[in-house]
Amino acid sequence: MLGGTASASGIFDEPLNEFKSVMATRAIEDFYDSDTKRGFYGGGRIDGRWGFMGPIGYALGGLPPDAPLWGAGYKNFVKENFNRTMTCQSYMTSLPLETNNITLDPDVKDAWGLPAMRVTYKEHPDGLKVKQYFLERSLEILEAAGAKKKWGNPVRETTSSGHLMGTCRMGNDPKTSVVDKFNRAHDVPNLFIVDGSSFVTSGRNHPTCTIEALAFRAADDIVKSAKNGSLFQRSAVKSA
Ligand SMILES: Cc1cc2nc3c(=O)[nH]c(=O)nc-3n(C[C@H](O)[C@H](O)[C@H](O)COP(=O)(O)OP(=O)(O)OC[C@H]3O[C@@H](n4cnc5c(N)ncnc54)[C@H](O)[C@@H]3O)c2cc1C
């Protein structure tokens, strides 16, 4: 899973001055939990972020679709609006699909002549629904905050991400999962896979704190197993 994102931006009359001091993200979690009334599973959070992550990022990709893209008009637009633009950036659930996978490419080789990684990814339909929902909520927030102009990035399938999760799914059943609840491989008792690969959904937020929490739990279990002599015993037997 790659995790879902949606973003909408607005331009305000007043300077926002959010470049001052360190960047402090304000996030709301009003739409974090699942709600069956929405008609989809996922949820997430909305960050209020300034000027599209800095002046260069704003100039290269943060302008509204109808802004001038070259010449004096472009320069003036960036100068006038960088400090008046706010972006609502959302992070949300993406669900796994059994057909998504990472394999070794049969033909393509990397720079060392080894088989290249081949990623097959399609977005779960739930992910597109949750993106549309967060885009609409973000536009409402910008409207309520008084943006004189607002726009959203069109909802589309995620094709790249820094948030990579799944492929060694966690679970109790060795038939449908790779690691147990302590990140221990079902098939290889003394192998612990402690990273984002054990996620069963992408969650509803940035993943690293959850990865870290799971790592602490796994570490406790490694210590415990080493002390009681069960480090080389099958995990399914141990957790049963
Ligand atoms: C630009 C960017 C911004 C991000 N911002 C945030 C954020 O604000 N908040 C957040 O929660 N998350 C953020 N993330 C996501 C976060 O970095 C990842 O989800 C997290 O680091 C994943 O942890 P991991 O242990 O699964 O994998 P990694 O951190 O990628 O660790 C994998 C490790 O395995 C090593 N490795 C790979 N192959 C081999 C090999 N063959 N032999 C030995 N070692 C190997 C790699 O060198 C690496 O150290 C961001 C990611 C990116 C790219």
The ligand as an SDF file (V2000), in Angstrom:
LIG
                    3D

 53 58  0  0  0  0  0  0  0  0999 V2000
   10.5780   12.0750    1.5470 C   0  0  0  0  0  0  0  0  0  0  0  0
    9.8920   11.2440    2.6120 C   0  0  0  0  0  0  0  0  0  0  0  0
    9.2400   11.8820    3.6600 C   0  0  0  0  0  0  0  0  0  0  0  0
    8.6440   11.1290    4.6430 C   0  0  0  0  0  0  0  0  0  0  0  0
    8.0380   11.7830    5.6610 N   0  0  0  0  0  0  0  0  0  0  0  0
    7.4710   11.0650    6.6530 C   0  0  0  0  0  0  0  0  0  0  0  0
    6.8660   11.7180    7.7690 C   0  0  0  0  0  0  0  0  0  0  0  0
    6.8430   12.9410    7.8770 O   0  0  0  0  0  0  0  0  0  0  0  0
    6.3010   10.9450    8.7250 N   0  0  0  0  0  0  0  0  0  0  0  0
    6.3000    9.5610    8.6560 C   0  0  0  0  0  0  0  0  0  0  0  0
    5.7660    8.9210    9.5600 O   0  0  0  0  0  0  0  0  0  0  0  0
    6.8510    8.9430    7.6100 N   0  0  0  0  0  0  0  0  0  0  0  0
    7.4450    9.6330    6.6080 C   0  0  0  0  0  0  0  0  0  0  0  0
    8.0100    8.9990    5.5580 N   0  0  0  0  0  0  0  0  0  0  0  0
    7.8900    7.5330    5.4790 C   0  0  0  0  0  0  0  0  0  0  0  0
    8.9010    6.8400    6.3400 C   0  0  0  0  0  0  0  0  0  0  0  0
   10.2090    7.3270    6.0430 O   0  0  0  0  0  0  0  0  0  0  0  0
    8.8340    5.3470    6.0580 C   0  0  0  0  0  0  0  0  0  0  0  0
    7.5050    4.8800    6.1600 O   0  0  0  0  0  0  0  0  0  0  0  0
    9.6760    4.5800    7.0340 C   0  0  0  0  0  0  0  0  0  0  0  0
   11.0100    5.0430    7.0400 O   0  0  0  0  0  0  0  0  0  0  0  0
    9.6710    3.1270    6.6280 C   0  0  0  0  0  0  0  0  0  0  0  0
   10.4200    2.4130    7.5550 O   0  0  0  0  0  0  0  0  0  0  0  0
   10.8830    0.9740    7.1780 P   0  0  0  0  0  0  0  0  0  0  0  0
   11.6690    0.4790    8.3460 O   0  0  0  0  0  0  0  0  0  0  0  0
    9.7220    0.1760    6.6830 O   0  0  0  0  0  0  0  0  0  0  0  0
   11.8260    1.1390    5.8950 O   0  0  0  0  0  0  0  0  0  0  0  0
   13.1390    2.0210    5.6980 P   0  0  0  0  0  0  0  0  0  0  0  0
   13.1970    3.1560    6.6650 O   0  0  0  0  0  0  0  0  0  0  0  0
   13.1760    2.3130    4.2220 O   0  0  0  0  0  0  0  0  0  0  0  0
   14.2910    1.0200    6.0900 O   0  0  0  0  0  0  0  0  0  0  0  0
   14.7320    0.0050    5.2030 C   0  0  0  0  0  0  0  0  0  0  0  0
   16.2010   -0.1780    5.4730 C   0  0  0  0  0  0  0  0  0  0  0  0
   16.6360   -1.3590    4.8190 O   0  0  0  0  0  0  0  0  0  0  0  0
   17.8990   -1.1120    4.2320 C   0  0  0  0  0  0  0  0  0  0  0  0
   18.0680   -2.0910    3.1490 N   0  0  0  0  0  0  0  0  0  0  0  0
   17.4530   -2.1400    1.9540 C   0  0  0  0  0  0  0  0  0  0  0  0
   17.8850   -3.2070    1.2530 N   0  0  0  0  0  0  0  0  0  0  0  0
   18.7700   -3.8440    2.0260 C   0  0  0  0  0  0  0  0  0  0  0  0
   19.5580   -5.0040    1.8580 C   0  0  0  0  0  0  0  0  0  0  0  0
   19.4820   -5.7490    0.7410 N   0  0  0  0  0  0  0  0  0  0  0  0
   20.3780   -5.3610    2.8490 N   0  0  0  0  0  0  0  0  0  0  0  0
   20.4530   -4.6380    4.0060 C   0  0  0  0  0  0  0  0  0  0  0  0
   19.7130   -3.5170    4.2290 N   0  0  0  0  0  0  0  0  0  0  0  0
   18.9030   -3.1330    3.2400 C   0  0  0  0  0  0  0  0  0  0  0  0
   17.8040    0.3200    3.7600 C   0  0  0  0  0  0  0  0  0  0  0  0
   19.0670    0.8690    3.5870 O   0  0  0  0  0  0  0  0  0  0  0  0
   17.0330    0.9780    4.9240 C   0  0  0  0  0  0  0  0  0  0  0  0
   17.8930    1.4220    5.9420 O   0  0  0  0  0  0  0  0  0  0  0  0
    8.6520    9.7060    4.5660 C   0  0  0  0  0  0  0  0  0  0  0  0
    9.3110    9.0830    3.5150 C   0  0  0  0  0  0  0  0  0  0  0  0
    9.9210    9.8430    2.5400 C   0  0  0  0  0  0  0  0  0  0  0  0
   10.6410    9.1270    1.4180 C   0  0  0  0  0  0  0  0  0  0  0  0
  1  2  1  0
  2  3  1  0
  2 52  2  0
  3  4  2  0
  4  5  1  0
  4 50  1  0
  5  6  2  0
  6  7  1  0
  6 13  1  0
  7  8  2  0
  7  9  1  0
  9 10  1  0
 10 11  2  0
 10 12  1  0
 12 13  2  0
 13 14  1  0
 14 15  1  0
 14 50  1  0
 15 16  1  0
 16 17  1  0
 16 18  1  0
 18 19  1  0
 18 20  1  0
 20 21  1  0
 20 22  1  0
 22 23  1  0
 23 24  1  0
 24 25  2  0
 24 26  1  0
 24 27  1  0
 27 28  1  0
 28 29  2  0
 28 30  1  0
 28 31  1  0
 31 32  1  0
 32 33  1  0
 33 34  1  0
 33 48  1  0
 34 35  1  0
 35 36  1  0
 35 46  1  0
 36 37  1  0
 36 45  1  0
 37 38  2  0
 38 39  1  0
 39 40  1  0
 39 45  2  0
 40 41  1  0
 40 42  2  0
 42 43  1  0
 43 44  2  0
 44 45  1  0
 46 47  1  0
 46 48  1  0
 48 49  1  0
 50 51  2  0
 51 52  1  0
 52 53  1  0
M  END
$$$$
